Structures are given as C-alpha cells and as structure tokens.
Amino acid sequence: MGAVFNPFAYLAGRWTPSPRTLRRAAFAALFMSVAIVVTGGAVRLTGSGLGCDTWPKCTDDSLIATPAQGFHGAVEFGNRMLTYVLCAAVGWVILAARAAKPWRKVLTRLGWLQFAIVMANAVLGGITVMTGLNPYSVAGHFLLATALITVTTLTWQRTAEGDTAPRPRVPGPVRKLSWALLATAFVLIAAGTVVTGSGPHAGDSSEIARMPFDWETTAHVHAVAAWIVCALAVAMWLVLRVVDAPTDTRARARDLLVVLLAQGAVGYVQFATELPEVLVAAHMLGSCLVWIAVLRVALSLRERPAGRAPVPAQGEPRLVTA
C-alpha cells in the first residue's frame, strides 16, 4: 500500500542513486529543455505551427496527426510528443533527488518546479495554437522555455554542490556585475522575441498577424542589447583576472565570450542573408547556450561546500537560508 500512497518514499527505500546518476538526470533535463526549444523552432520555421490545428488533440476527431495533415502535421505532432520525453527527464530528476541519501529536498523542489513550468508551457502552447499563433503568445512560450532552462541549469549546478549556505568566491562588486550581465542578457532574449514576433517567420503558411513593429528597427535594438552583453562579458572576464578568481570561474567567463562571438556571427549573417531557416534555427540554439553560459558564470561566483552543515548546539540560533 505504501507504493500506492507514497510512491516516491517507497522507491527511496529501495533505490539509492549515485551522485553521478543524479547529475546525469539533471543534465538530461537541461538537454531536453534546450532540445524542445530547437524542435519548437523547427515547427515554426517549417510553417508547421498549425499542423495540428487544435489542442490537446491534433484534430477535432484525432489525438494524433492524420495522413491528411501531411508533413506539417507530423512535425507539429512530433514536437508535442517530445514534451513527454522532457517530462520523463524531469521525472527522473524528481525521483533521483528523492531517492538520494541524504534526501536532497532542494533538488526535489527544483524538480517539481521544472515540472510546473513544463505543464504551464504546455497549456500556453495550446493557447498559442487555438489563437492562431498569436505572436505575443509565441513570445511568452519562448520566455517560459527560457525559465525552464534557468531552473534546469540551476538544478544541474546544485547536484555538484552541497546544501550549506552559499559562500562568495569573489568580491561583492564582481557579483553585482554578474547581476547586470544577467539582467542585460534577459533583455537581449526578450528583445529577440520581439524580432521574431515582427519578422517574416510566422510559423504557418497562412496570413498571421505580426507584432506592429518595424522588423529592421527591432533587429537593430536587439543588436545594441547584444553589444552591451558582449561589453559586460568582456568586463567580467577582465575583472575576474584582476581579482585572481578561481580557474573554473575564469574558464566559464571565457566560454561565455566564445559563445557570444559565435552567436553574434550567426546573427549578423542571418540578417544579411534575409533570415534563412537554418541560420534562424542555429540562432535559437545559440540563444539557449548564451543564457546557460551567463547563468554558469553567475553561479560560479559562489560555492556551497559538499559537506553537511554542522548542527547548531541546543539554544544556539539556527541560520535559515533560502
């Protein structure tokens, strides 16, 4: 009966995953959160956004794509099915975190947060289809996917850490610079959704209303935000060398510069060549990788030793951390 009423506790009593298994589970969720963005982009770039013209079914009479819907139906339905793979990866994180010894409650909460975001984005995806690929809904769909990447990246990082209070590895001003880098990178991503919403790739071959902005102007604003992010990334790389930050932190700042350079090159080439689908897809992947790289730089500026926090003596105040 325990397996019915509390399956997670039942499993935890019979299986203890290794730290490597737990970390692999977290990475699988991160990988799938990026993959779902890329395949979602493929749906839009192939004009298959309304390949399944209703939700949660693919048609009014069929749960799956029908031969009459052809290639576009298969692409859209395939992307929907990939959501179940993503759910399986998230479920693996939740189970592994619950079964770990000792129980990593923080990781369990992060796993359930991943699941909540996936479900919310599935509902928003349905709204997007039922509103005929409304560009604002499409933008929200991408931003929720970015939120999922944020949580899966944090979860992956936390699997390599302990549950003690975070301890800074660099001076306070450097950490403040990382917050500026994070905020500007988010503005860059948000501006990218406006470029997408006002651009030519609407997601379907039919006439779909676009955001009422001039596409080239929004693209230039997006480029300005990209240059600001690059400037902050260079500043971070230089400052980390000046303060003699740990080697791994400096390596993550270097990796961010490499990803930004590649993403910028793809962005300018796609603009000059009138947005070929392959380059747009590569730019979407690059957007995910840039955000992950920015997050990893910020997370590397503090550490949580793997050892367990000491138990306070009776009568001593306990330090409660988020």
JODAGI-V651280 format. One record per residue. RES is the residue in three letters. PHI is phi in degrees with one decimal (* if undefined). BURIAL is + if it has 9 or more other ideal C-beta (glycine too) atoms within 8 Angstrom, else -. Layout:
RES | PHI | BURIAL
RES | PHI | BURIAL
//
This chain:
MET | * | -
GLY | -61.5 | -
ALA | -66.7 | -
VAL | -81.5 | -
PHE | -81.0 | -
ASN | -145.3 | -
PRO | -63.4 | -
PHE | -68.0 | +
ALA | -65.3 | +
TYR | -60.9 | +
LEU | -66.9 | +
ALA | -62.0 | +
GLY | -76.7 | -
ARG | -124.4 | -
TRP | -146.8 | -
THR | -123.1 | -
PRO | -71.4 | +
SER | -75.4 | -
PRO | -55.0 | -
ARG | -65.6 | -
THR | -63.1 | +
LEU | -62.6 | +
ARG | -68.1 | +
ARG | -64.7 | -
ALA | -62.1 | +
ALA | -64.2 | +
PHE | -68.4 | +
ALA | -60.5 | +
ALA | -65.7 | +
LEU | -64.1 | +
PHE | -59.1 | +
MET | -70.1 | +
SER | -67.2 | +
VAL | -78.0 | +
ALA | -60.6 | +
ILE | -67.6 | +
VAL | -68.8 | +
VAL | -65.4 | +
THR | -70.0 | +
GLY | -63.7 | +
GLY | -64.2 | +
ALA | -63.1 | +
VAL | -59.8 | +
ARG | -68.8 | +
LEU | -72.6 | +
THR | -92.0 | +
GLY | 69.8 | +
SER | -104.1 | +
GLY | -58.7 | +
LEU | -112.3 | +
GLY | -59.8 | +
CYS | -105.9 | +
ASP | -88.7 | -
THR | -146.1 | +
TRP | -154.2 | +
PRO | -81.4 | -
LYS | -75.2 | +
CYS | -84.7 | +
THR | -135.6 | +
ASP | -61.9 | -
ASP | -112.4 | -
SER | -136.5 | +
LEU | -75.1 | -
ILE | -112.0 | -
ALA | -66.4 | +
THR | -105.3 | +
PRO | -56.0 | -
ALA | -65.8 | -
GLN | -82.3 | +
GLY | 60.7 | -
PHE | -61.2 | -
HIS | -63.9 | +
GLY | -64.3 | +
ALA | -65.5 | +
VAL | -66.3 | +
GLU | -64.8 | +
PHE | -66.9 | +
GLY | -61.9 | +
ASN | -65.3 | +
ARG | -63.7 | +
MET | -66.7 | -
LEU | -65.5 | +
THR | -61.1 | +
TYR | -68.6 | -
VAL | -65.8 | +
LEU | -60.6 | +
CYS | -62.0 | +
ALA | -64.8 | -
ALA | -64.8 | +
VAL | -65.3 | +
GLY | -61.3 | +
TRP | -62.3 | +
VAL | -61.5 | +
ILE | -61.9 | +
LEU | -65.7 | +
ALA | -65.4 | +
ALA | -66.0 | +
ARG | -69.8 | +
ALA | -87.4 | +
ALA | -63.4 | +
LYS | -119.0 | -
PRO | -72.8 | -
TRP | -63.0 | +
ARG | -88.8 | +
LYS | -63.8 | -
VAL | -61.9 | -
LEU | -67.8 | +
THR | -62.3 | +
ARG | -63.6 | -
LEU | -63.8 | +
GLY | -63.7 | +
TRP | -67.8 | +
LEU | -65.5 | +
GLN | -57.3 | +
PHE | -61.7 | +
ALA | -62.8 | -
ILE | -67.4 | +
VAL | -60.2 | +
MET | -65.2 | -
ALA | -62.7 | +
ASN | -72.1 | +
ALA | -64.6 | +
VAL | -64.8 | -
LEU | -64.6 | +
GLY | -62.6 | +
GLY | -64.1 | +
ILE | -62.8 | +
THR | -60.7 | +
VAL | -66.7 | +
MET | -70.4 | -
THR | -98.8 | -
GLY | 67.0 | -
LEU | 60.8 | +
ASN | -53.9 | +
PRO | -62.5 | +
TYR | -70.9 | -
SER | -67.5 | +
VAL | -61.8 | +
ALA | -62.9 | +
GLY | -63.1 | +
HIS | -60.0 | +
PHE | -70.7 | +
LEU | -67.1 | +
LEU | -66.2 | +
ALA | -63.6 | +
THR | -65.7 | +
ALA | -61.6 | +
LEU | -64.0 | +
ILE | -61.4 | +
THR | -60.8 | +
VAL | -70.9 | +
THR | -68.1 | +
THR | -65.6 | +
LEU | -62.6 | +
THR | -62.2 | +
TRP | -59.8 | +
GLN | -64.2 | +
ARG | -68.0 | +
THR | -66.3 | +
ALA | -95.7 | -
GLU | -119.3 | +
GLY | -91.0 | +
ASP | -111.4 | -
THR | -79.1 | +
ALA | -65.6 | -
PRO | -65.2 | -
ARG | -124.5 | +
PRO | -65.8 | +
ARG | -111.2 | +
VAL | -137.1 | +
PRO | -62.7 | -
GLY | -54.9 | -
PRO | -59.4 | -
VAL | -68.5 | +
ARG | -66.1 | +
LYS | -65.6 | -
LEU | -62.7 | +
SER | -66.4 | +
TRP | -66.1 | +
ALA | -63.6 | +
LEU | -64.7 | +
LEU | -62.2 | +
ALA | -63.4 | -
THR | -68.9 | +
ALA | -64.7 | +
PHE | -66.5 | +
VAL | -60.7 | +
LEU | -59.7 | +
ILE | -66.8 | +
ALA | -62.5 | +
ALA | -64.2 | +
GLY | -62.9 | +
THR | -68.4 | +
VAL | -71.1 | +
VAL | -59.9 | +
THR | -63.3 | +
GLY | -68.2 | +
SER | -103.4 | +
GLY | -85.0 | +
PRO | -80.0 | -
HIS | -87.2 | +
ALA | -80.4 | +
GLY | 105.9 | +
ASP | -154.8 | +
SER | -74.5 | -
SER | -78.7 | -
GLU | -75.3 | -
ILE | -125.1 | +
ALA | -61.9 | -
ARG | -109.3 | +
MET | -61.9 | -
PRO | -79.6 | -
PHE | -126.5 | +
ASP | -69.5 | -
TRP | -63.8 | +
GLU | -65.8 | -
THR | -64.6 | -
THR | -64.2 | +
ALA | -65.3 | +
HIS | -68.2 | -
VAL | -61.5 | +
HIS | -59.9 | +
ALA | -66.5 | +
VAL | -61.3 | -
ALA | -60.4 | +
ALA | -64.5 | +
TRP | -65.4 | -
ILE | -64.8 | +
VAL | -61.0 | +
CYS | -61.8 | +
ALA | -62.7 | -
LEU | -66.9 | +
ALA | -66.3 | +
VAL | -64.7 | +
ALA | -60.3 | +
MET | -61.7 | +
TRP | -61.0 | +
LEU | -68.6 | -
VAL | -62.8 | +
LEU | -62.9 | +
ARG | -72.6 | +
VAL | -65.0 | -
VAL | -85.9 | +
ASP | 55.4 | -
ALA | -66.6 | +
PRO | -54.1 | -
THR | -58.5 | -
ASP | -66.6 | -
THR | -66.4 | +
ARG | -64.2 | +
ALA | -66.7 | -
ARG | -68.8 | +
ALA | -65.2 | +
ARG | -65.0 | +
ASP | -61.0 | +
LEU | -61.1 | +
LEU | -63.0 | +
VAL | -64.5 | -
VAL | -64.1 | +
LEU | -63.5 | +
LEU | -62.0 | -
ALA | -65.1 | +
GLN | -64.9 | +
GLY | -63.6 | +
ALA | -62.1 | -
VAL | -63.0 | +
GLY | -61.8 | +
TYR | -69.7 | +
VAL | -66.9 | +
GLN | -66.4 | +
PHE | -66.7 | -
ALA | -72.1 | -
THR | -105.2 | -
GLU | 62.2 | -
LEU | 57.9 | +
PRO | -64.1 | -
GLU | -58.8 | +
VAL | -62.8 | -
LEU | -71.4 | +
VAL | -63.3 | +
ALA | -63.2 | +
ALA | -63.9 | +
HIS | -68.8 | +
MET | -65.6 | +
LEU | -62.0 | +
GLY | -61.7 | +
SER | -59.2 | +
CYS | -63.3 | +
LEU | -68.2 | +
VAL | -62.2 | +
TRP | -63.6 | +
ILE | -63.4 | +
ALA | -63.9 | +
VAL | -63.6 | +
LEU | -61.5 | +
ARG | -66.9 | +
VAL | -63.3 | +
ALA | -60.9 | +
LEU | -71.1 | +
SER | -78.9 | +
LEU | -83.3 | +
ARG | -138.0 | +
GLU | -138.8 | -
ARG | -126.3 | +
PRO | -53.2 | -
ALA | -68.3 | -
GLY | -65.7 | -
ARG | -74.1 | -
ALA | -65.5 | -
PRO | -64.7 | -
VAL | -82.1 | -
PRO | -62.3 | -
ALA | -68.1 | -
GLN | -60.0 | -
GLY | 97.5 | -
GLU | -78.7 | -
PRO | -68.7 | -
ARG | -93.6 | -
LEU | -89.4 | -
VAL | -100.0 | -
THR | -119.8 | -
ALA | -73.2 | -
//
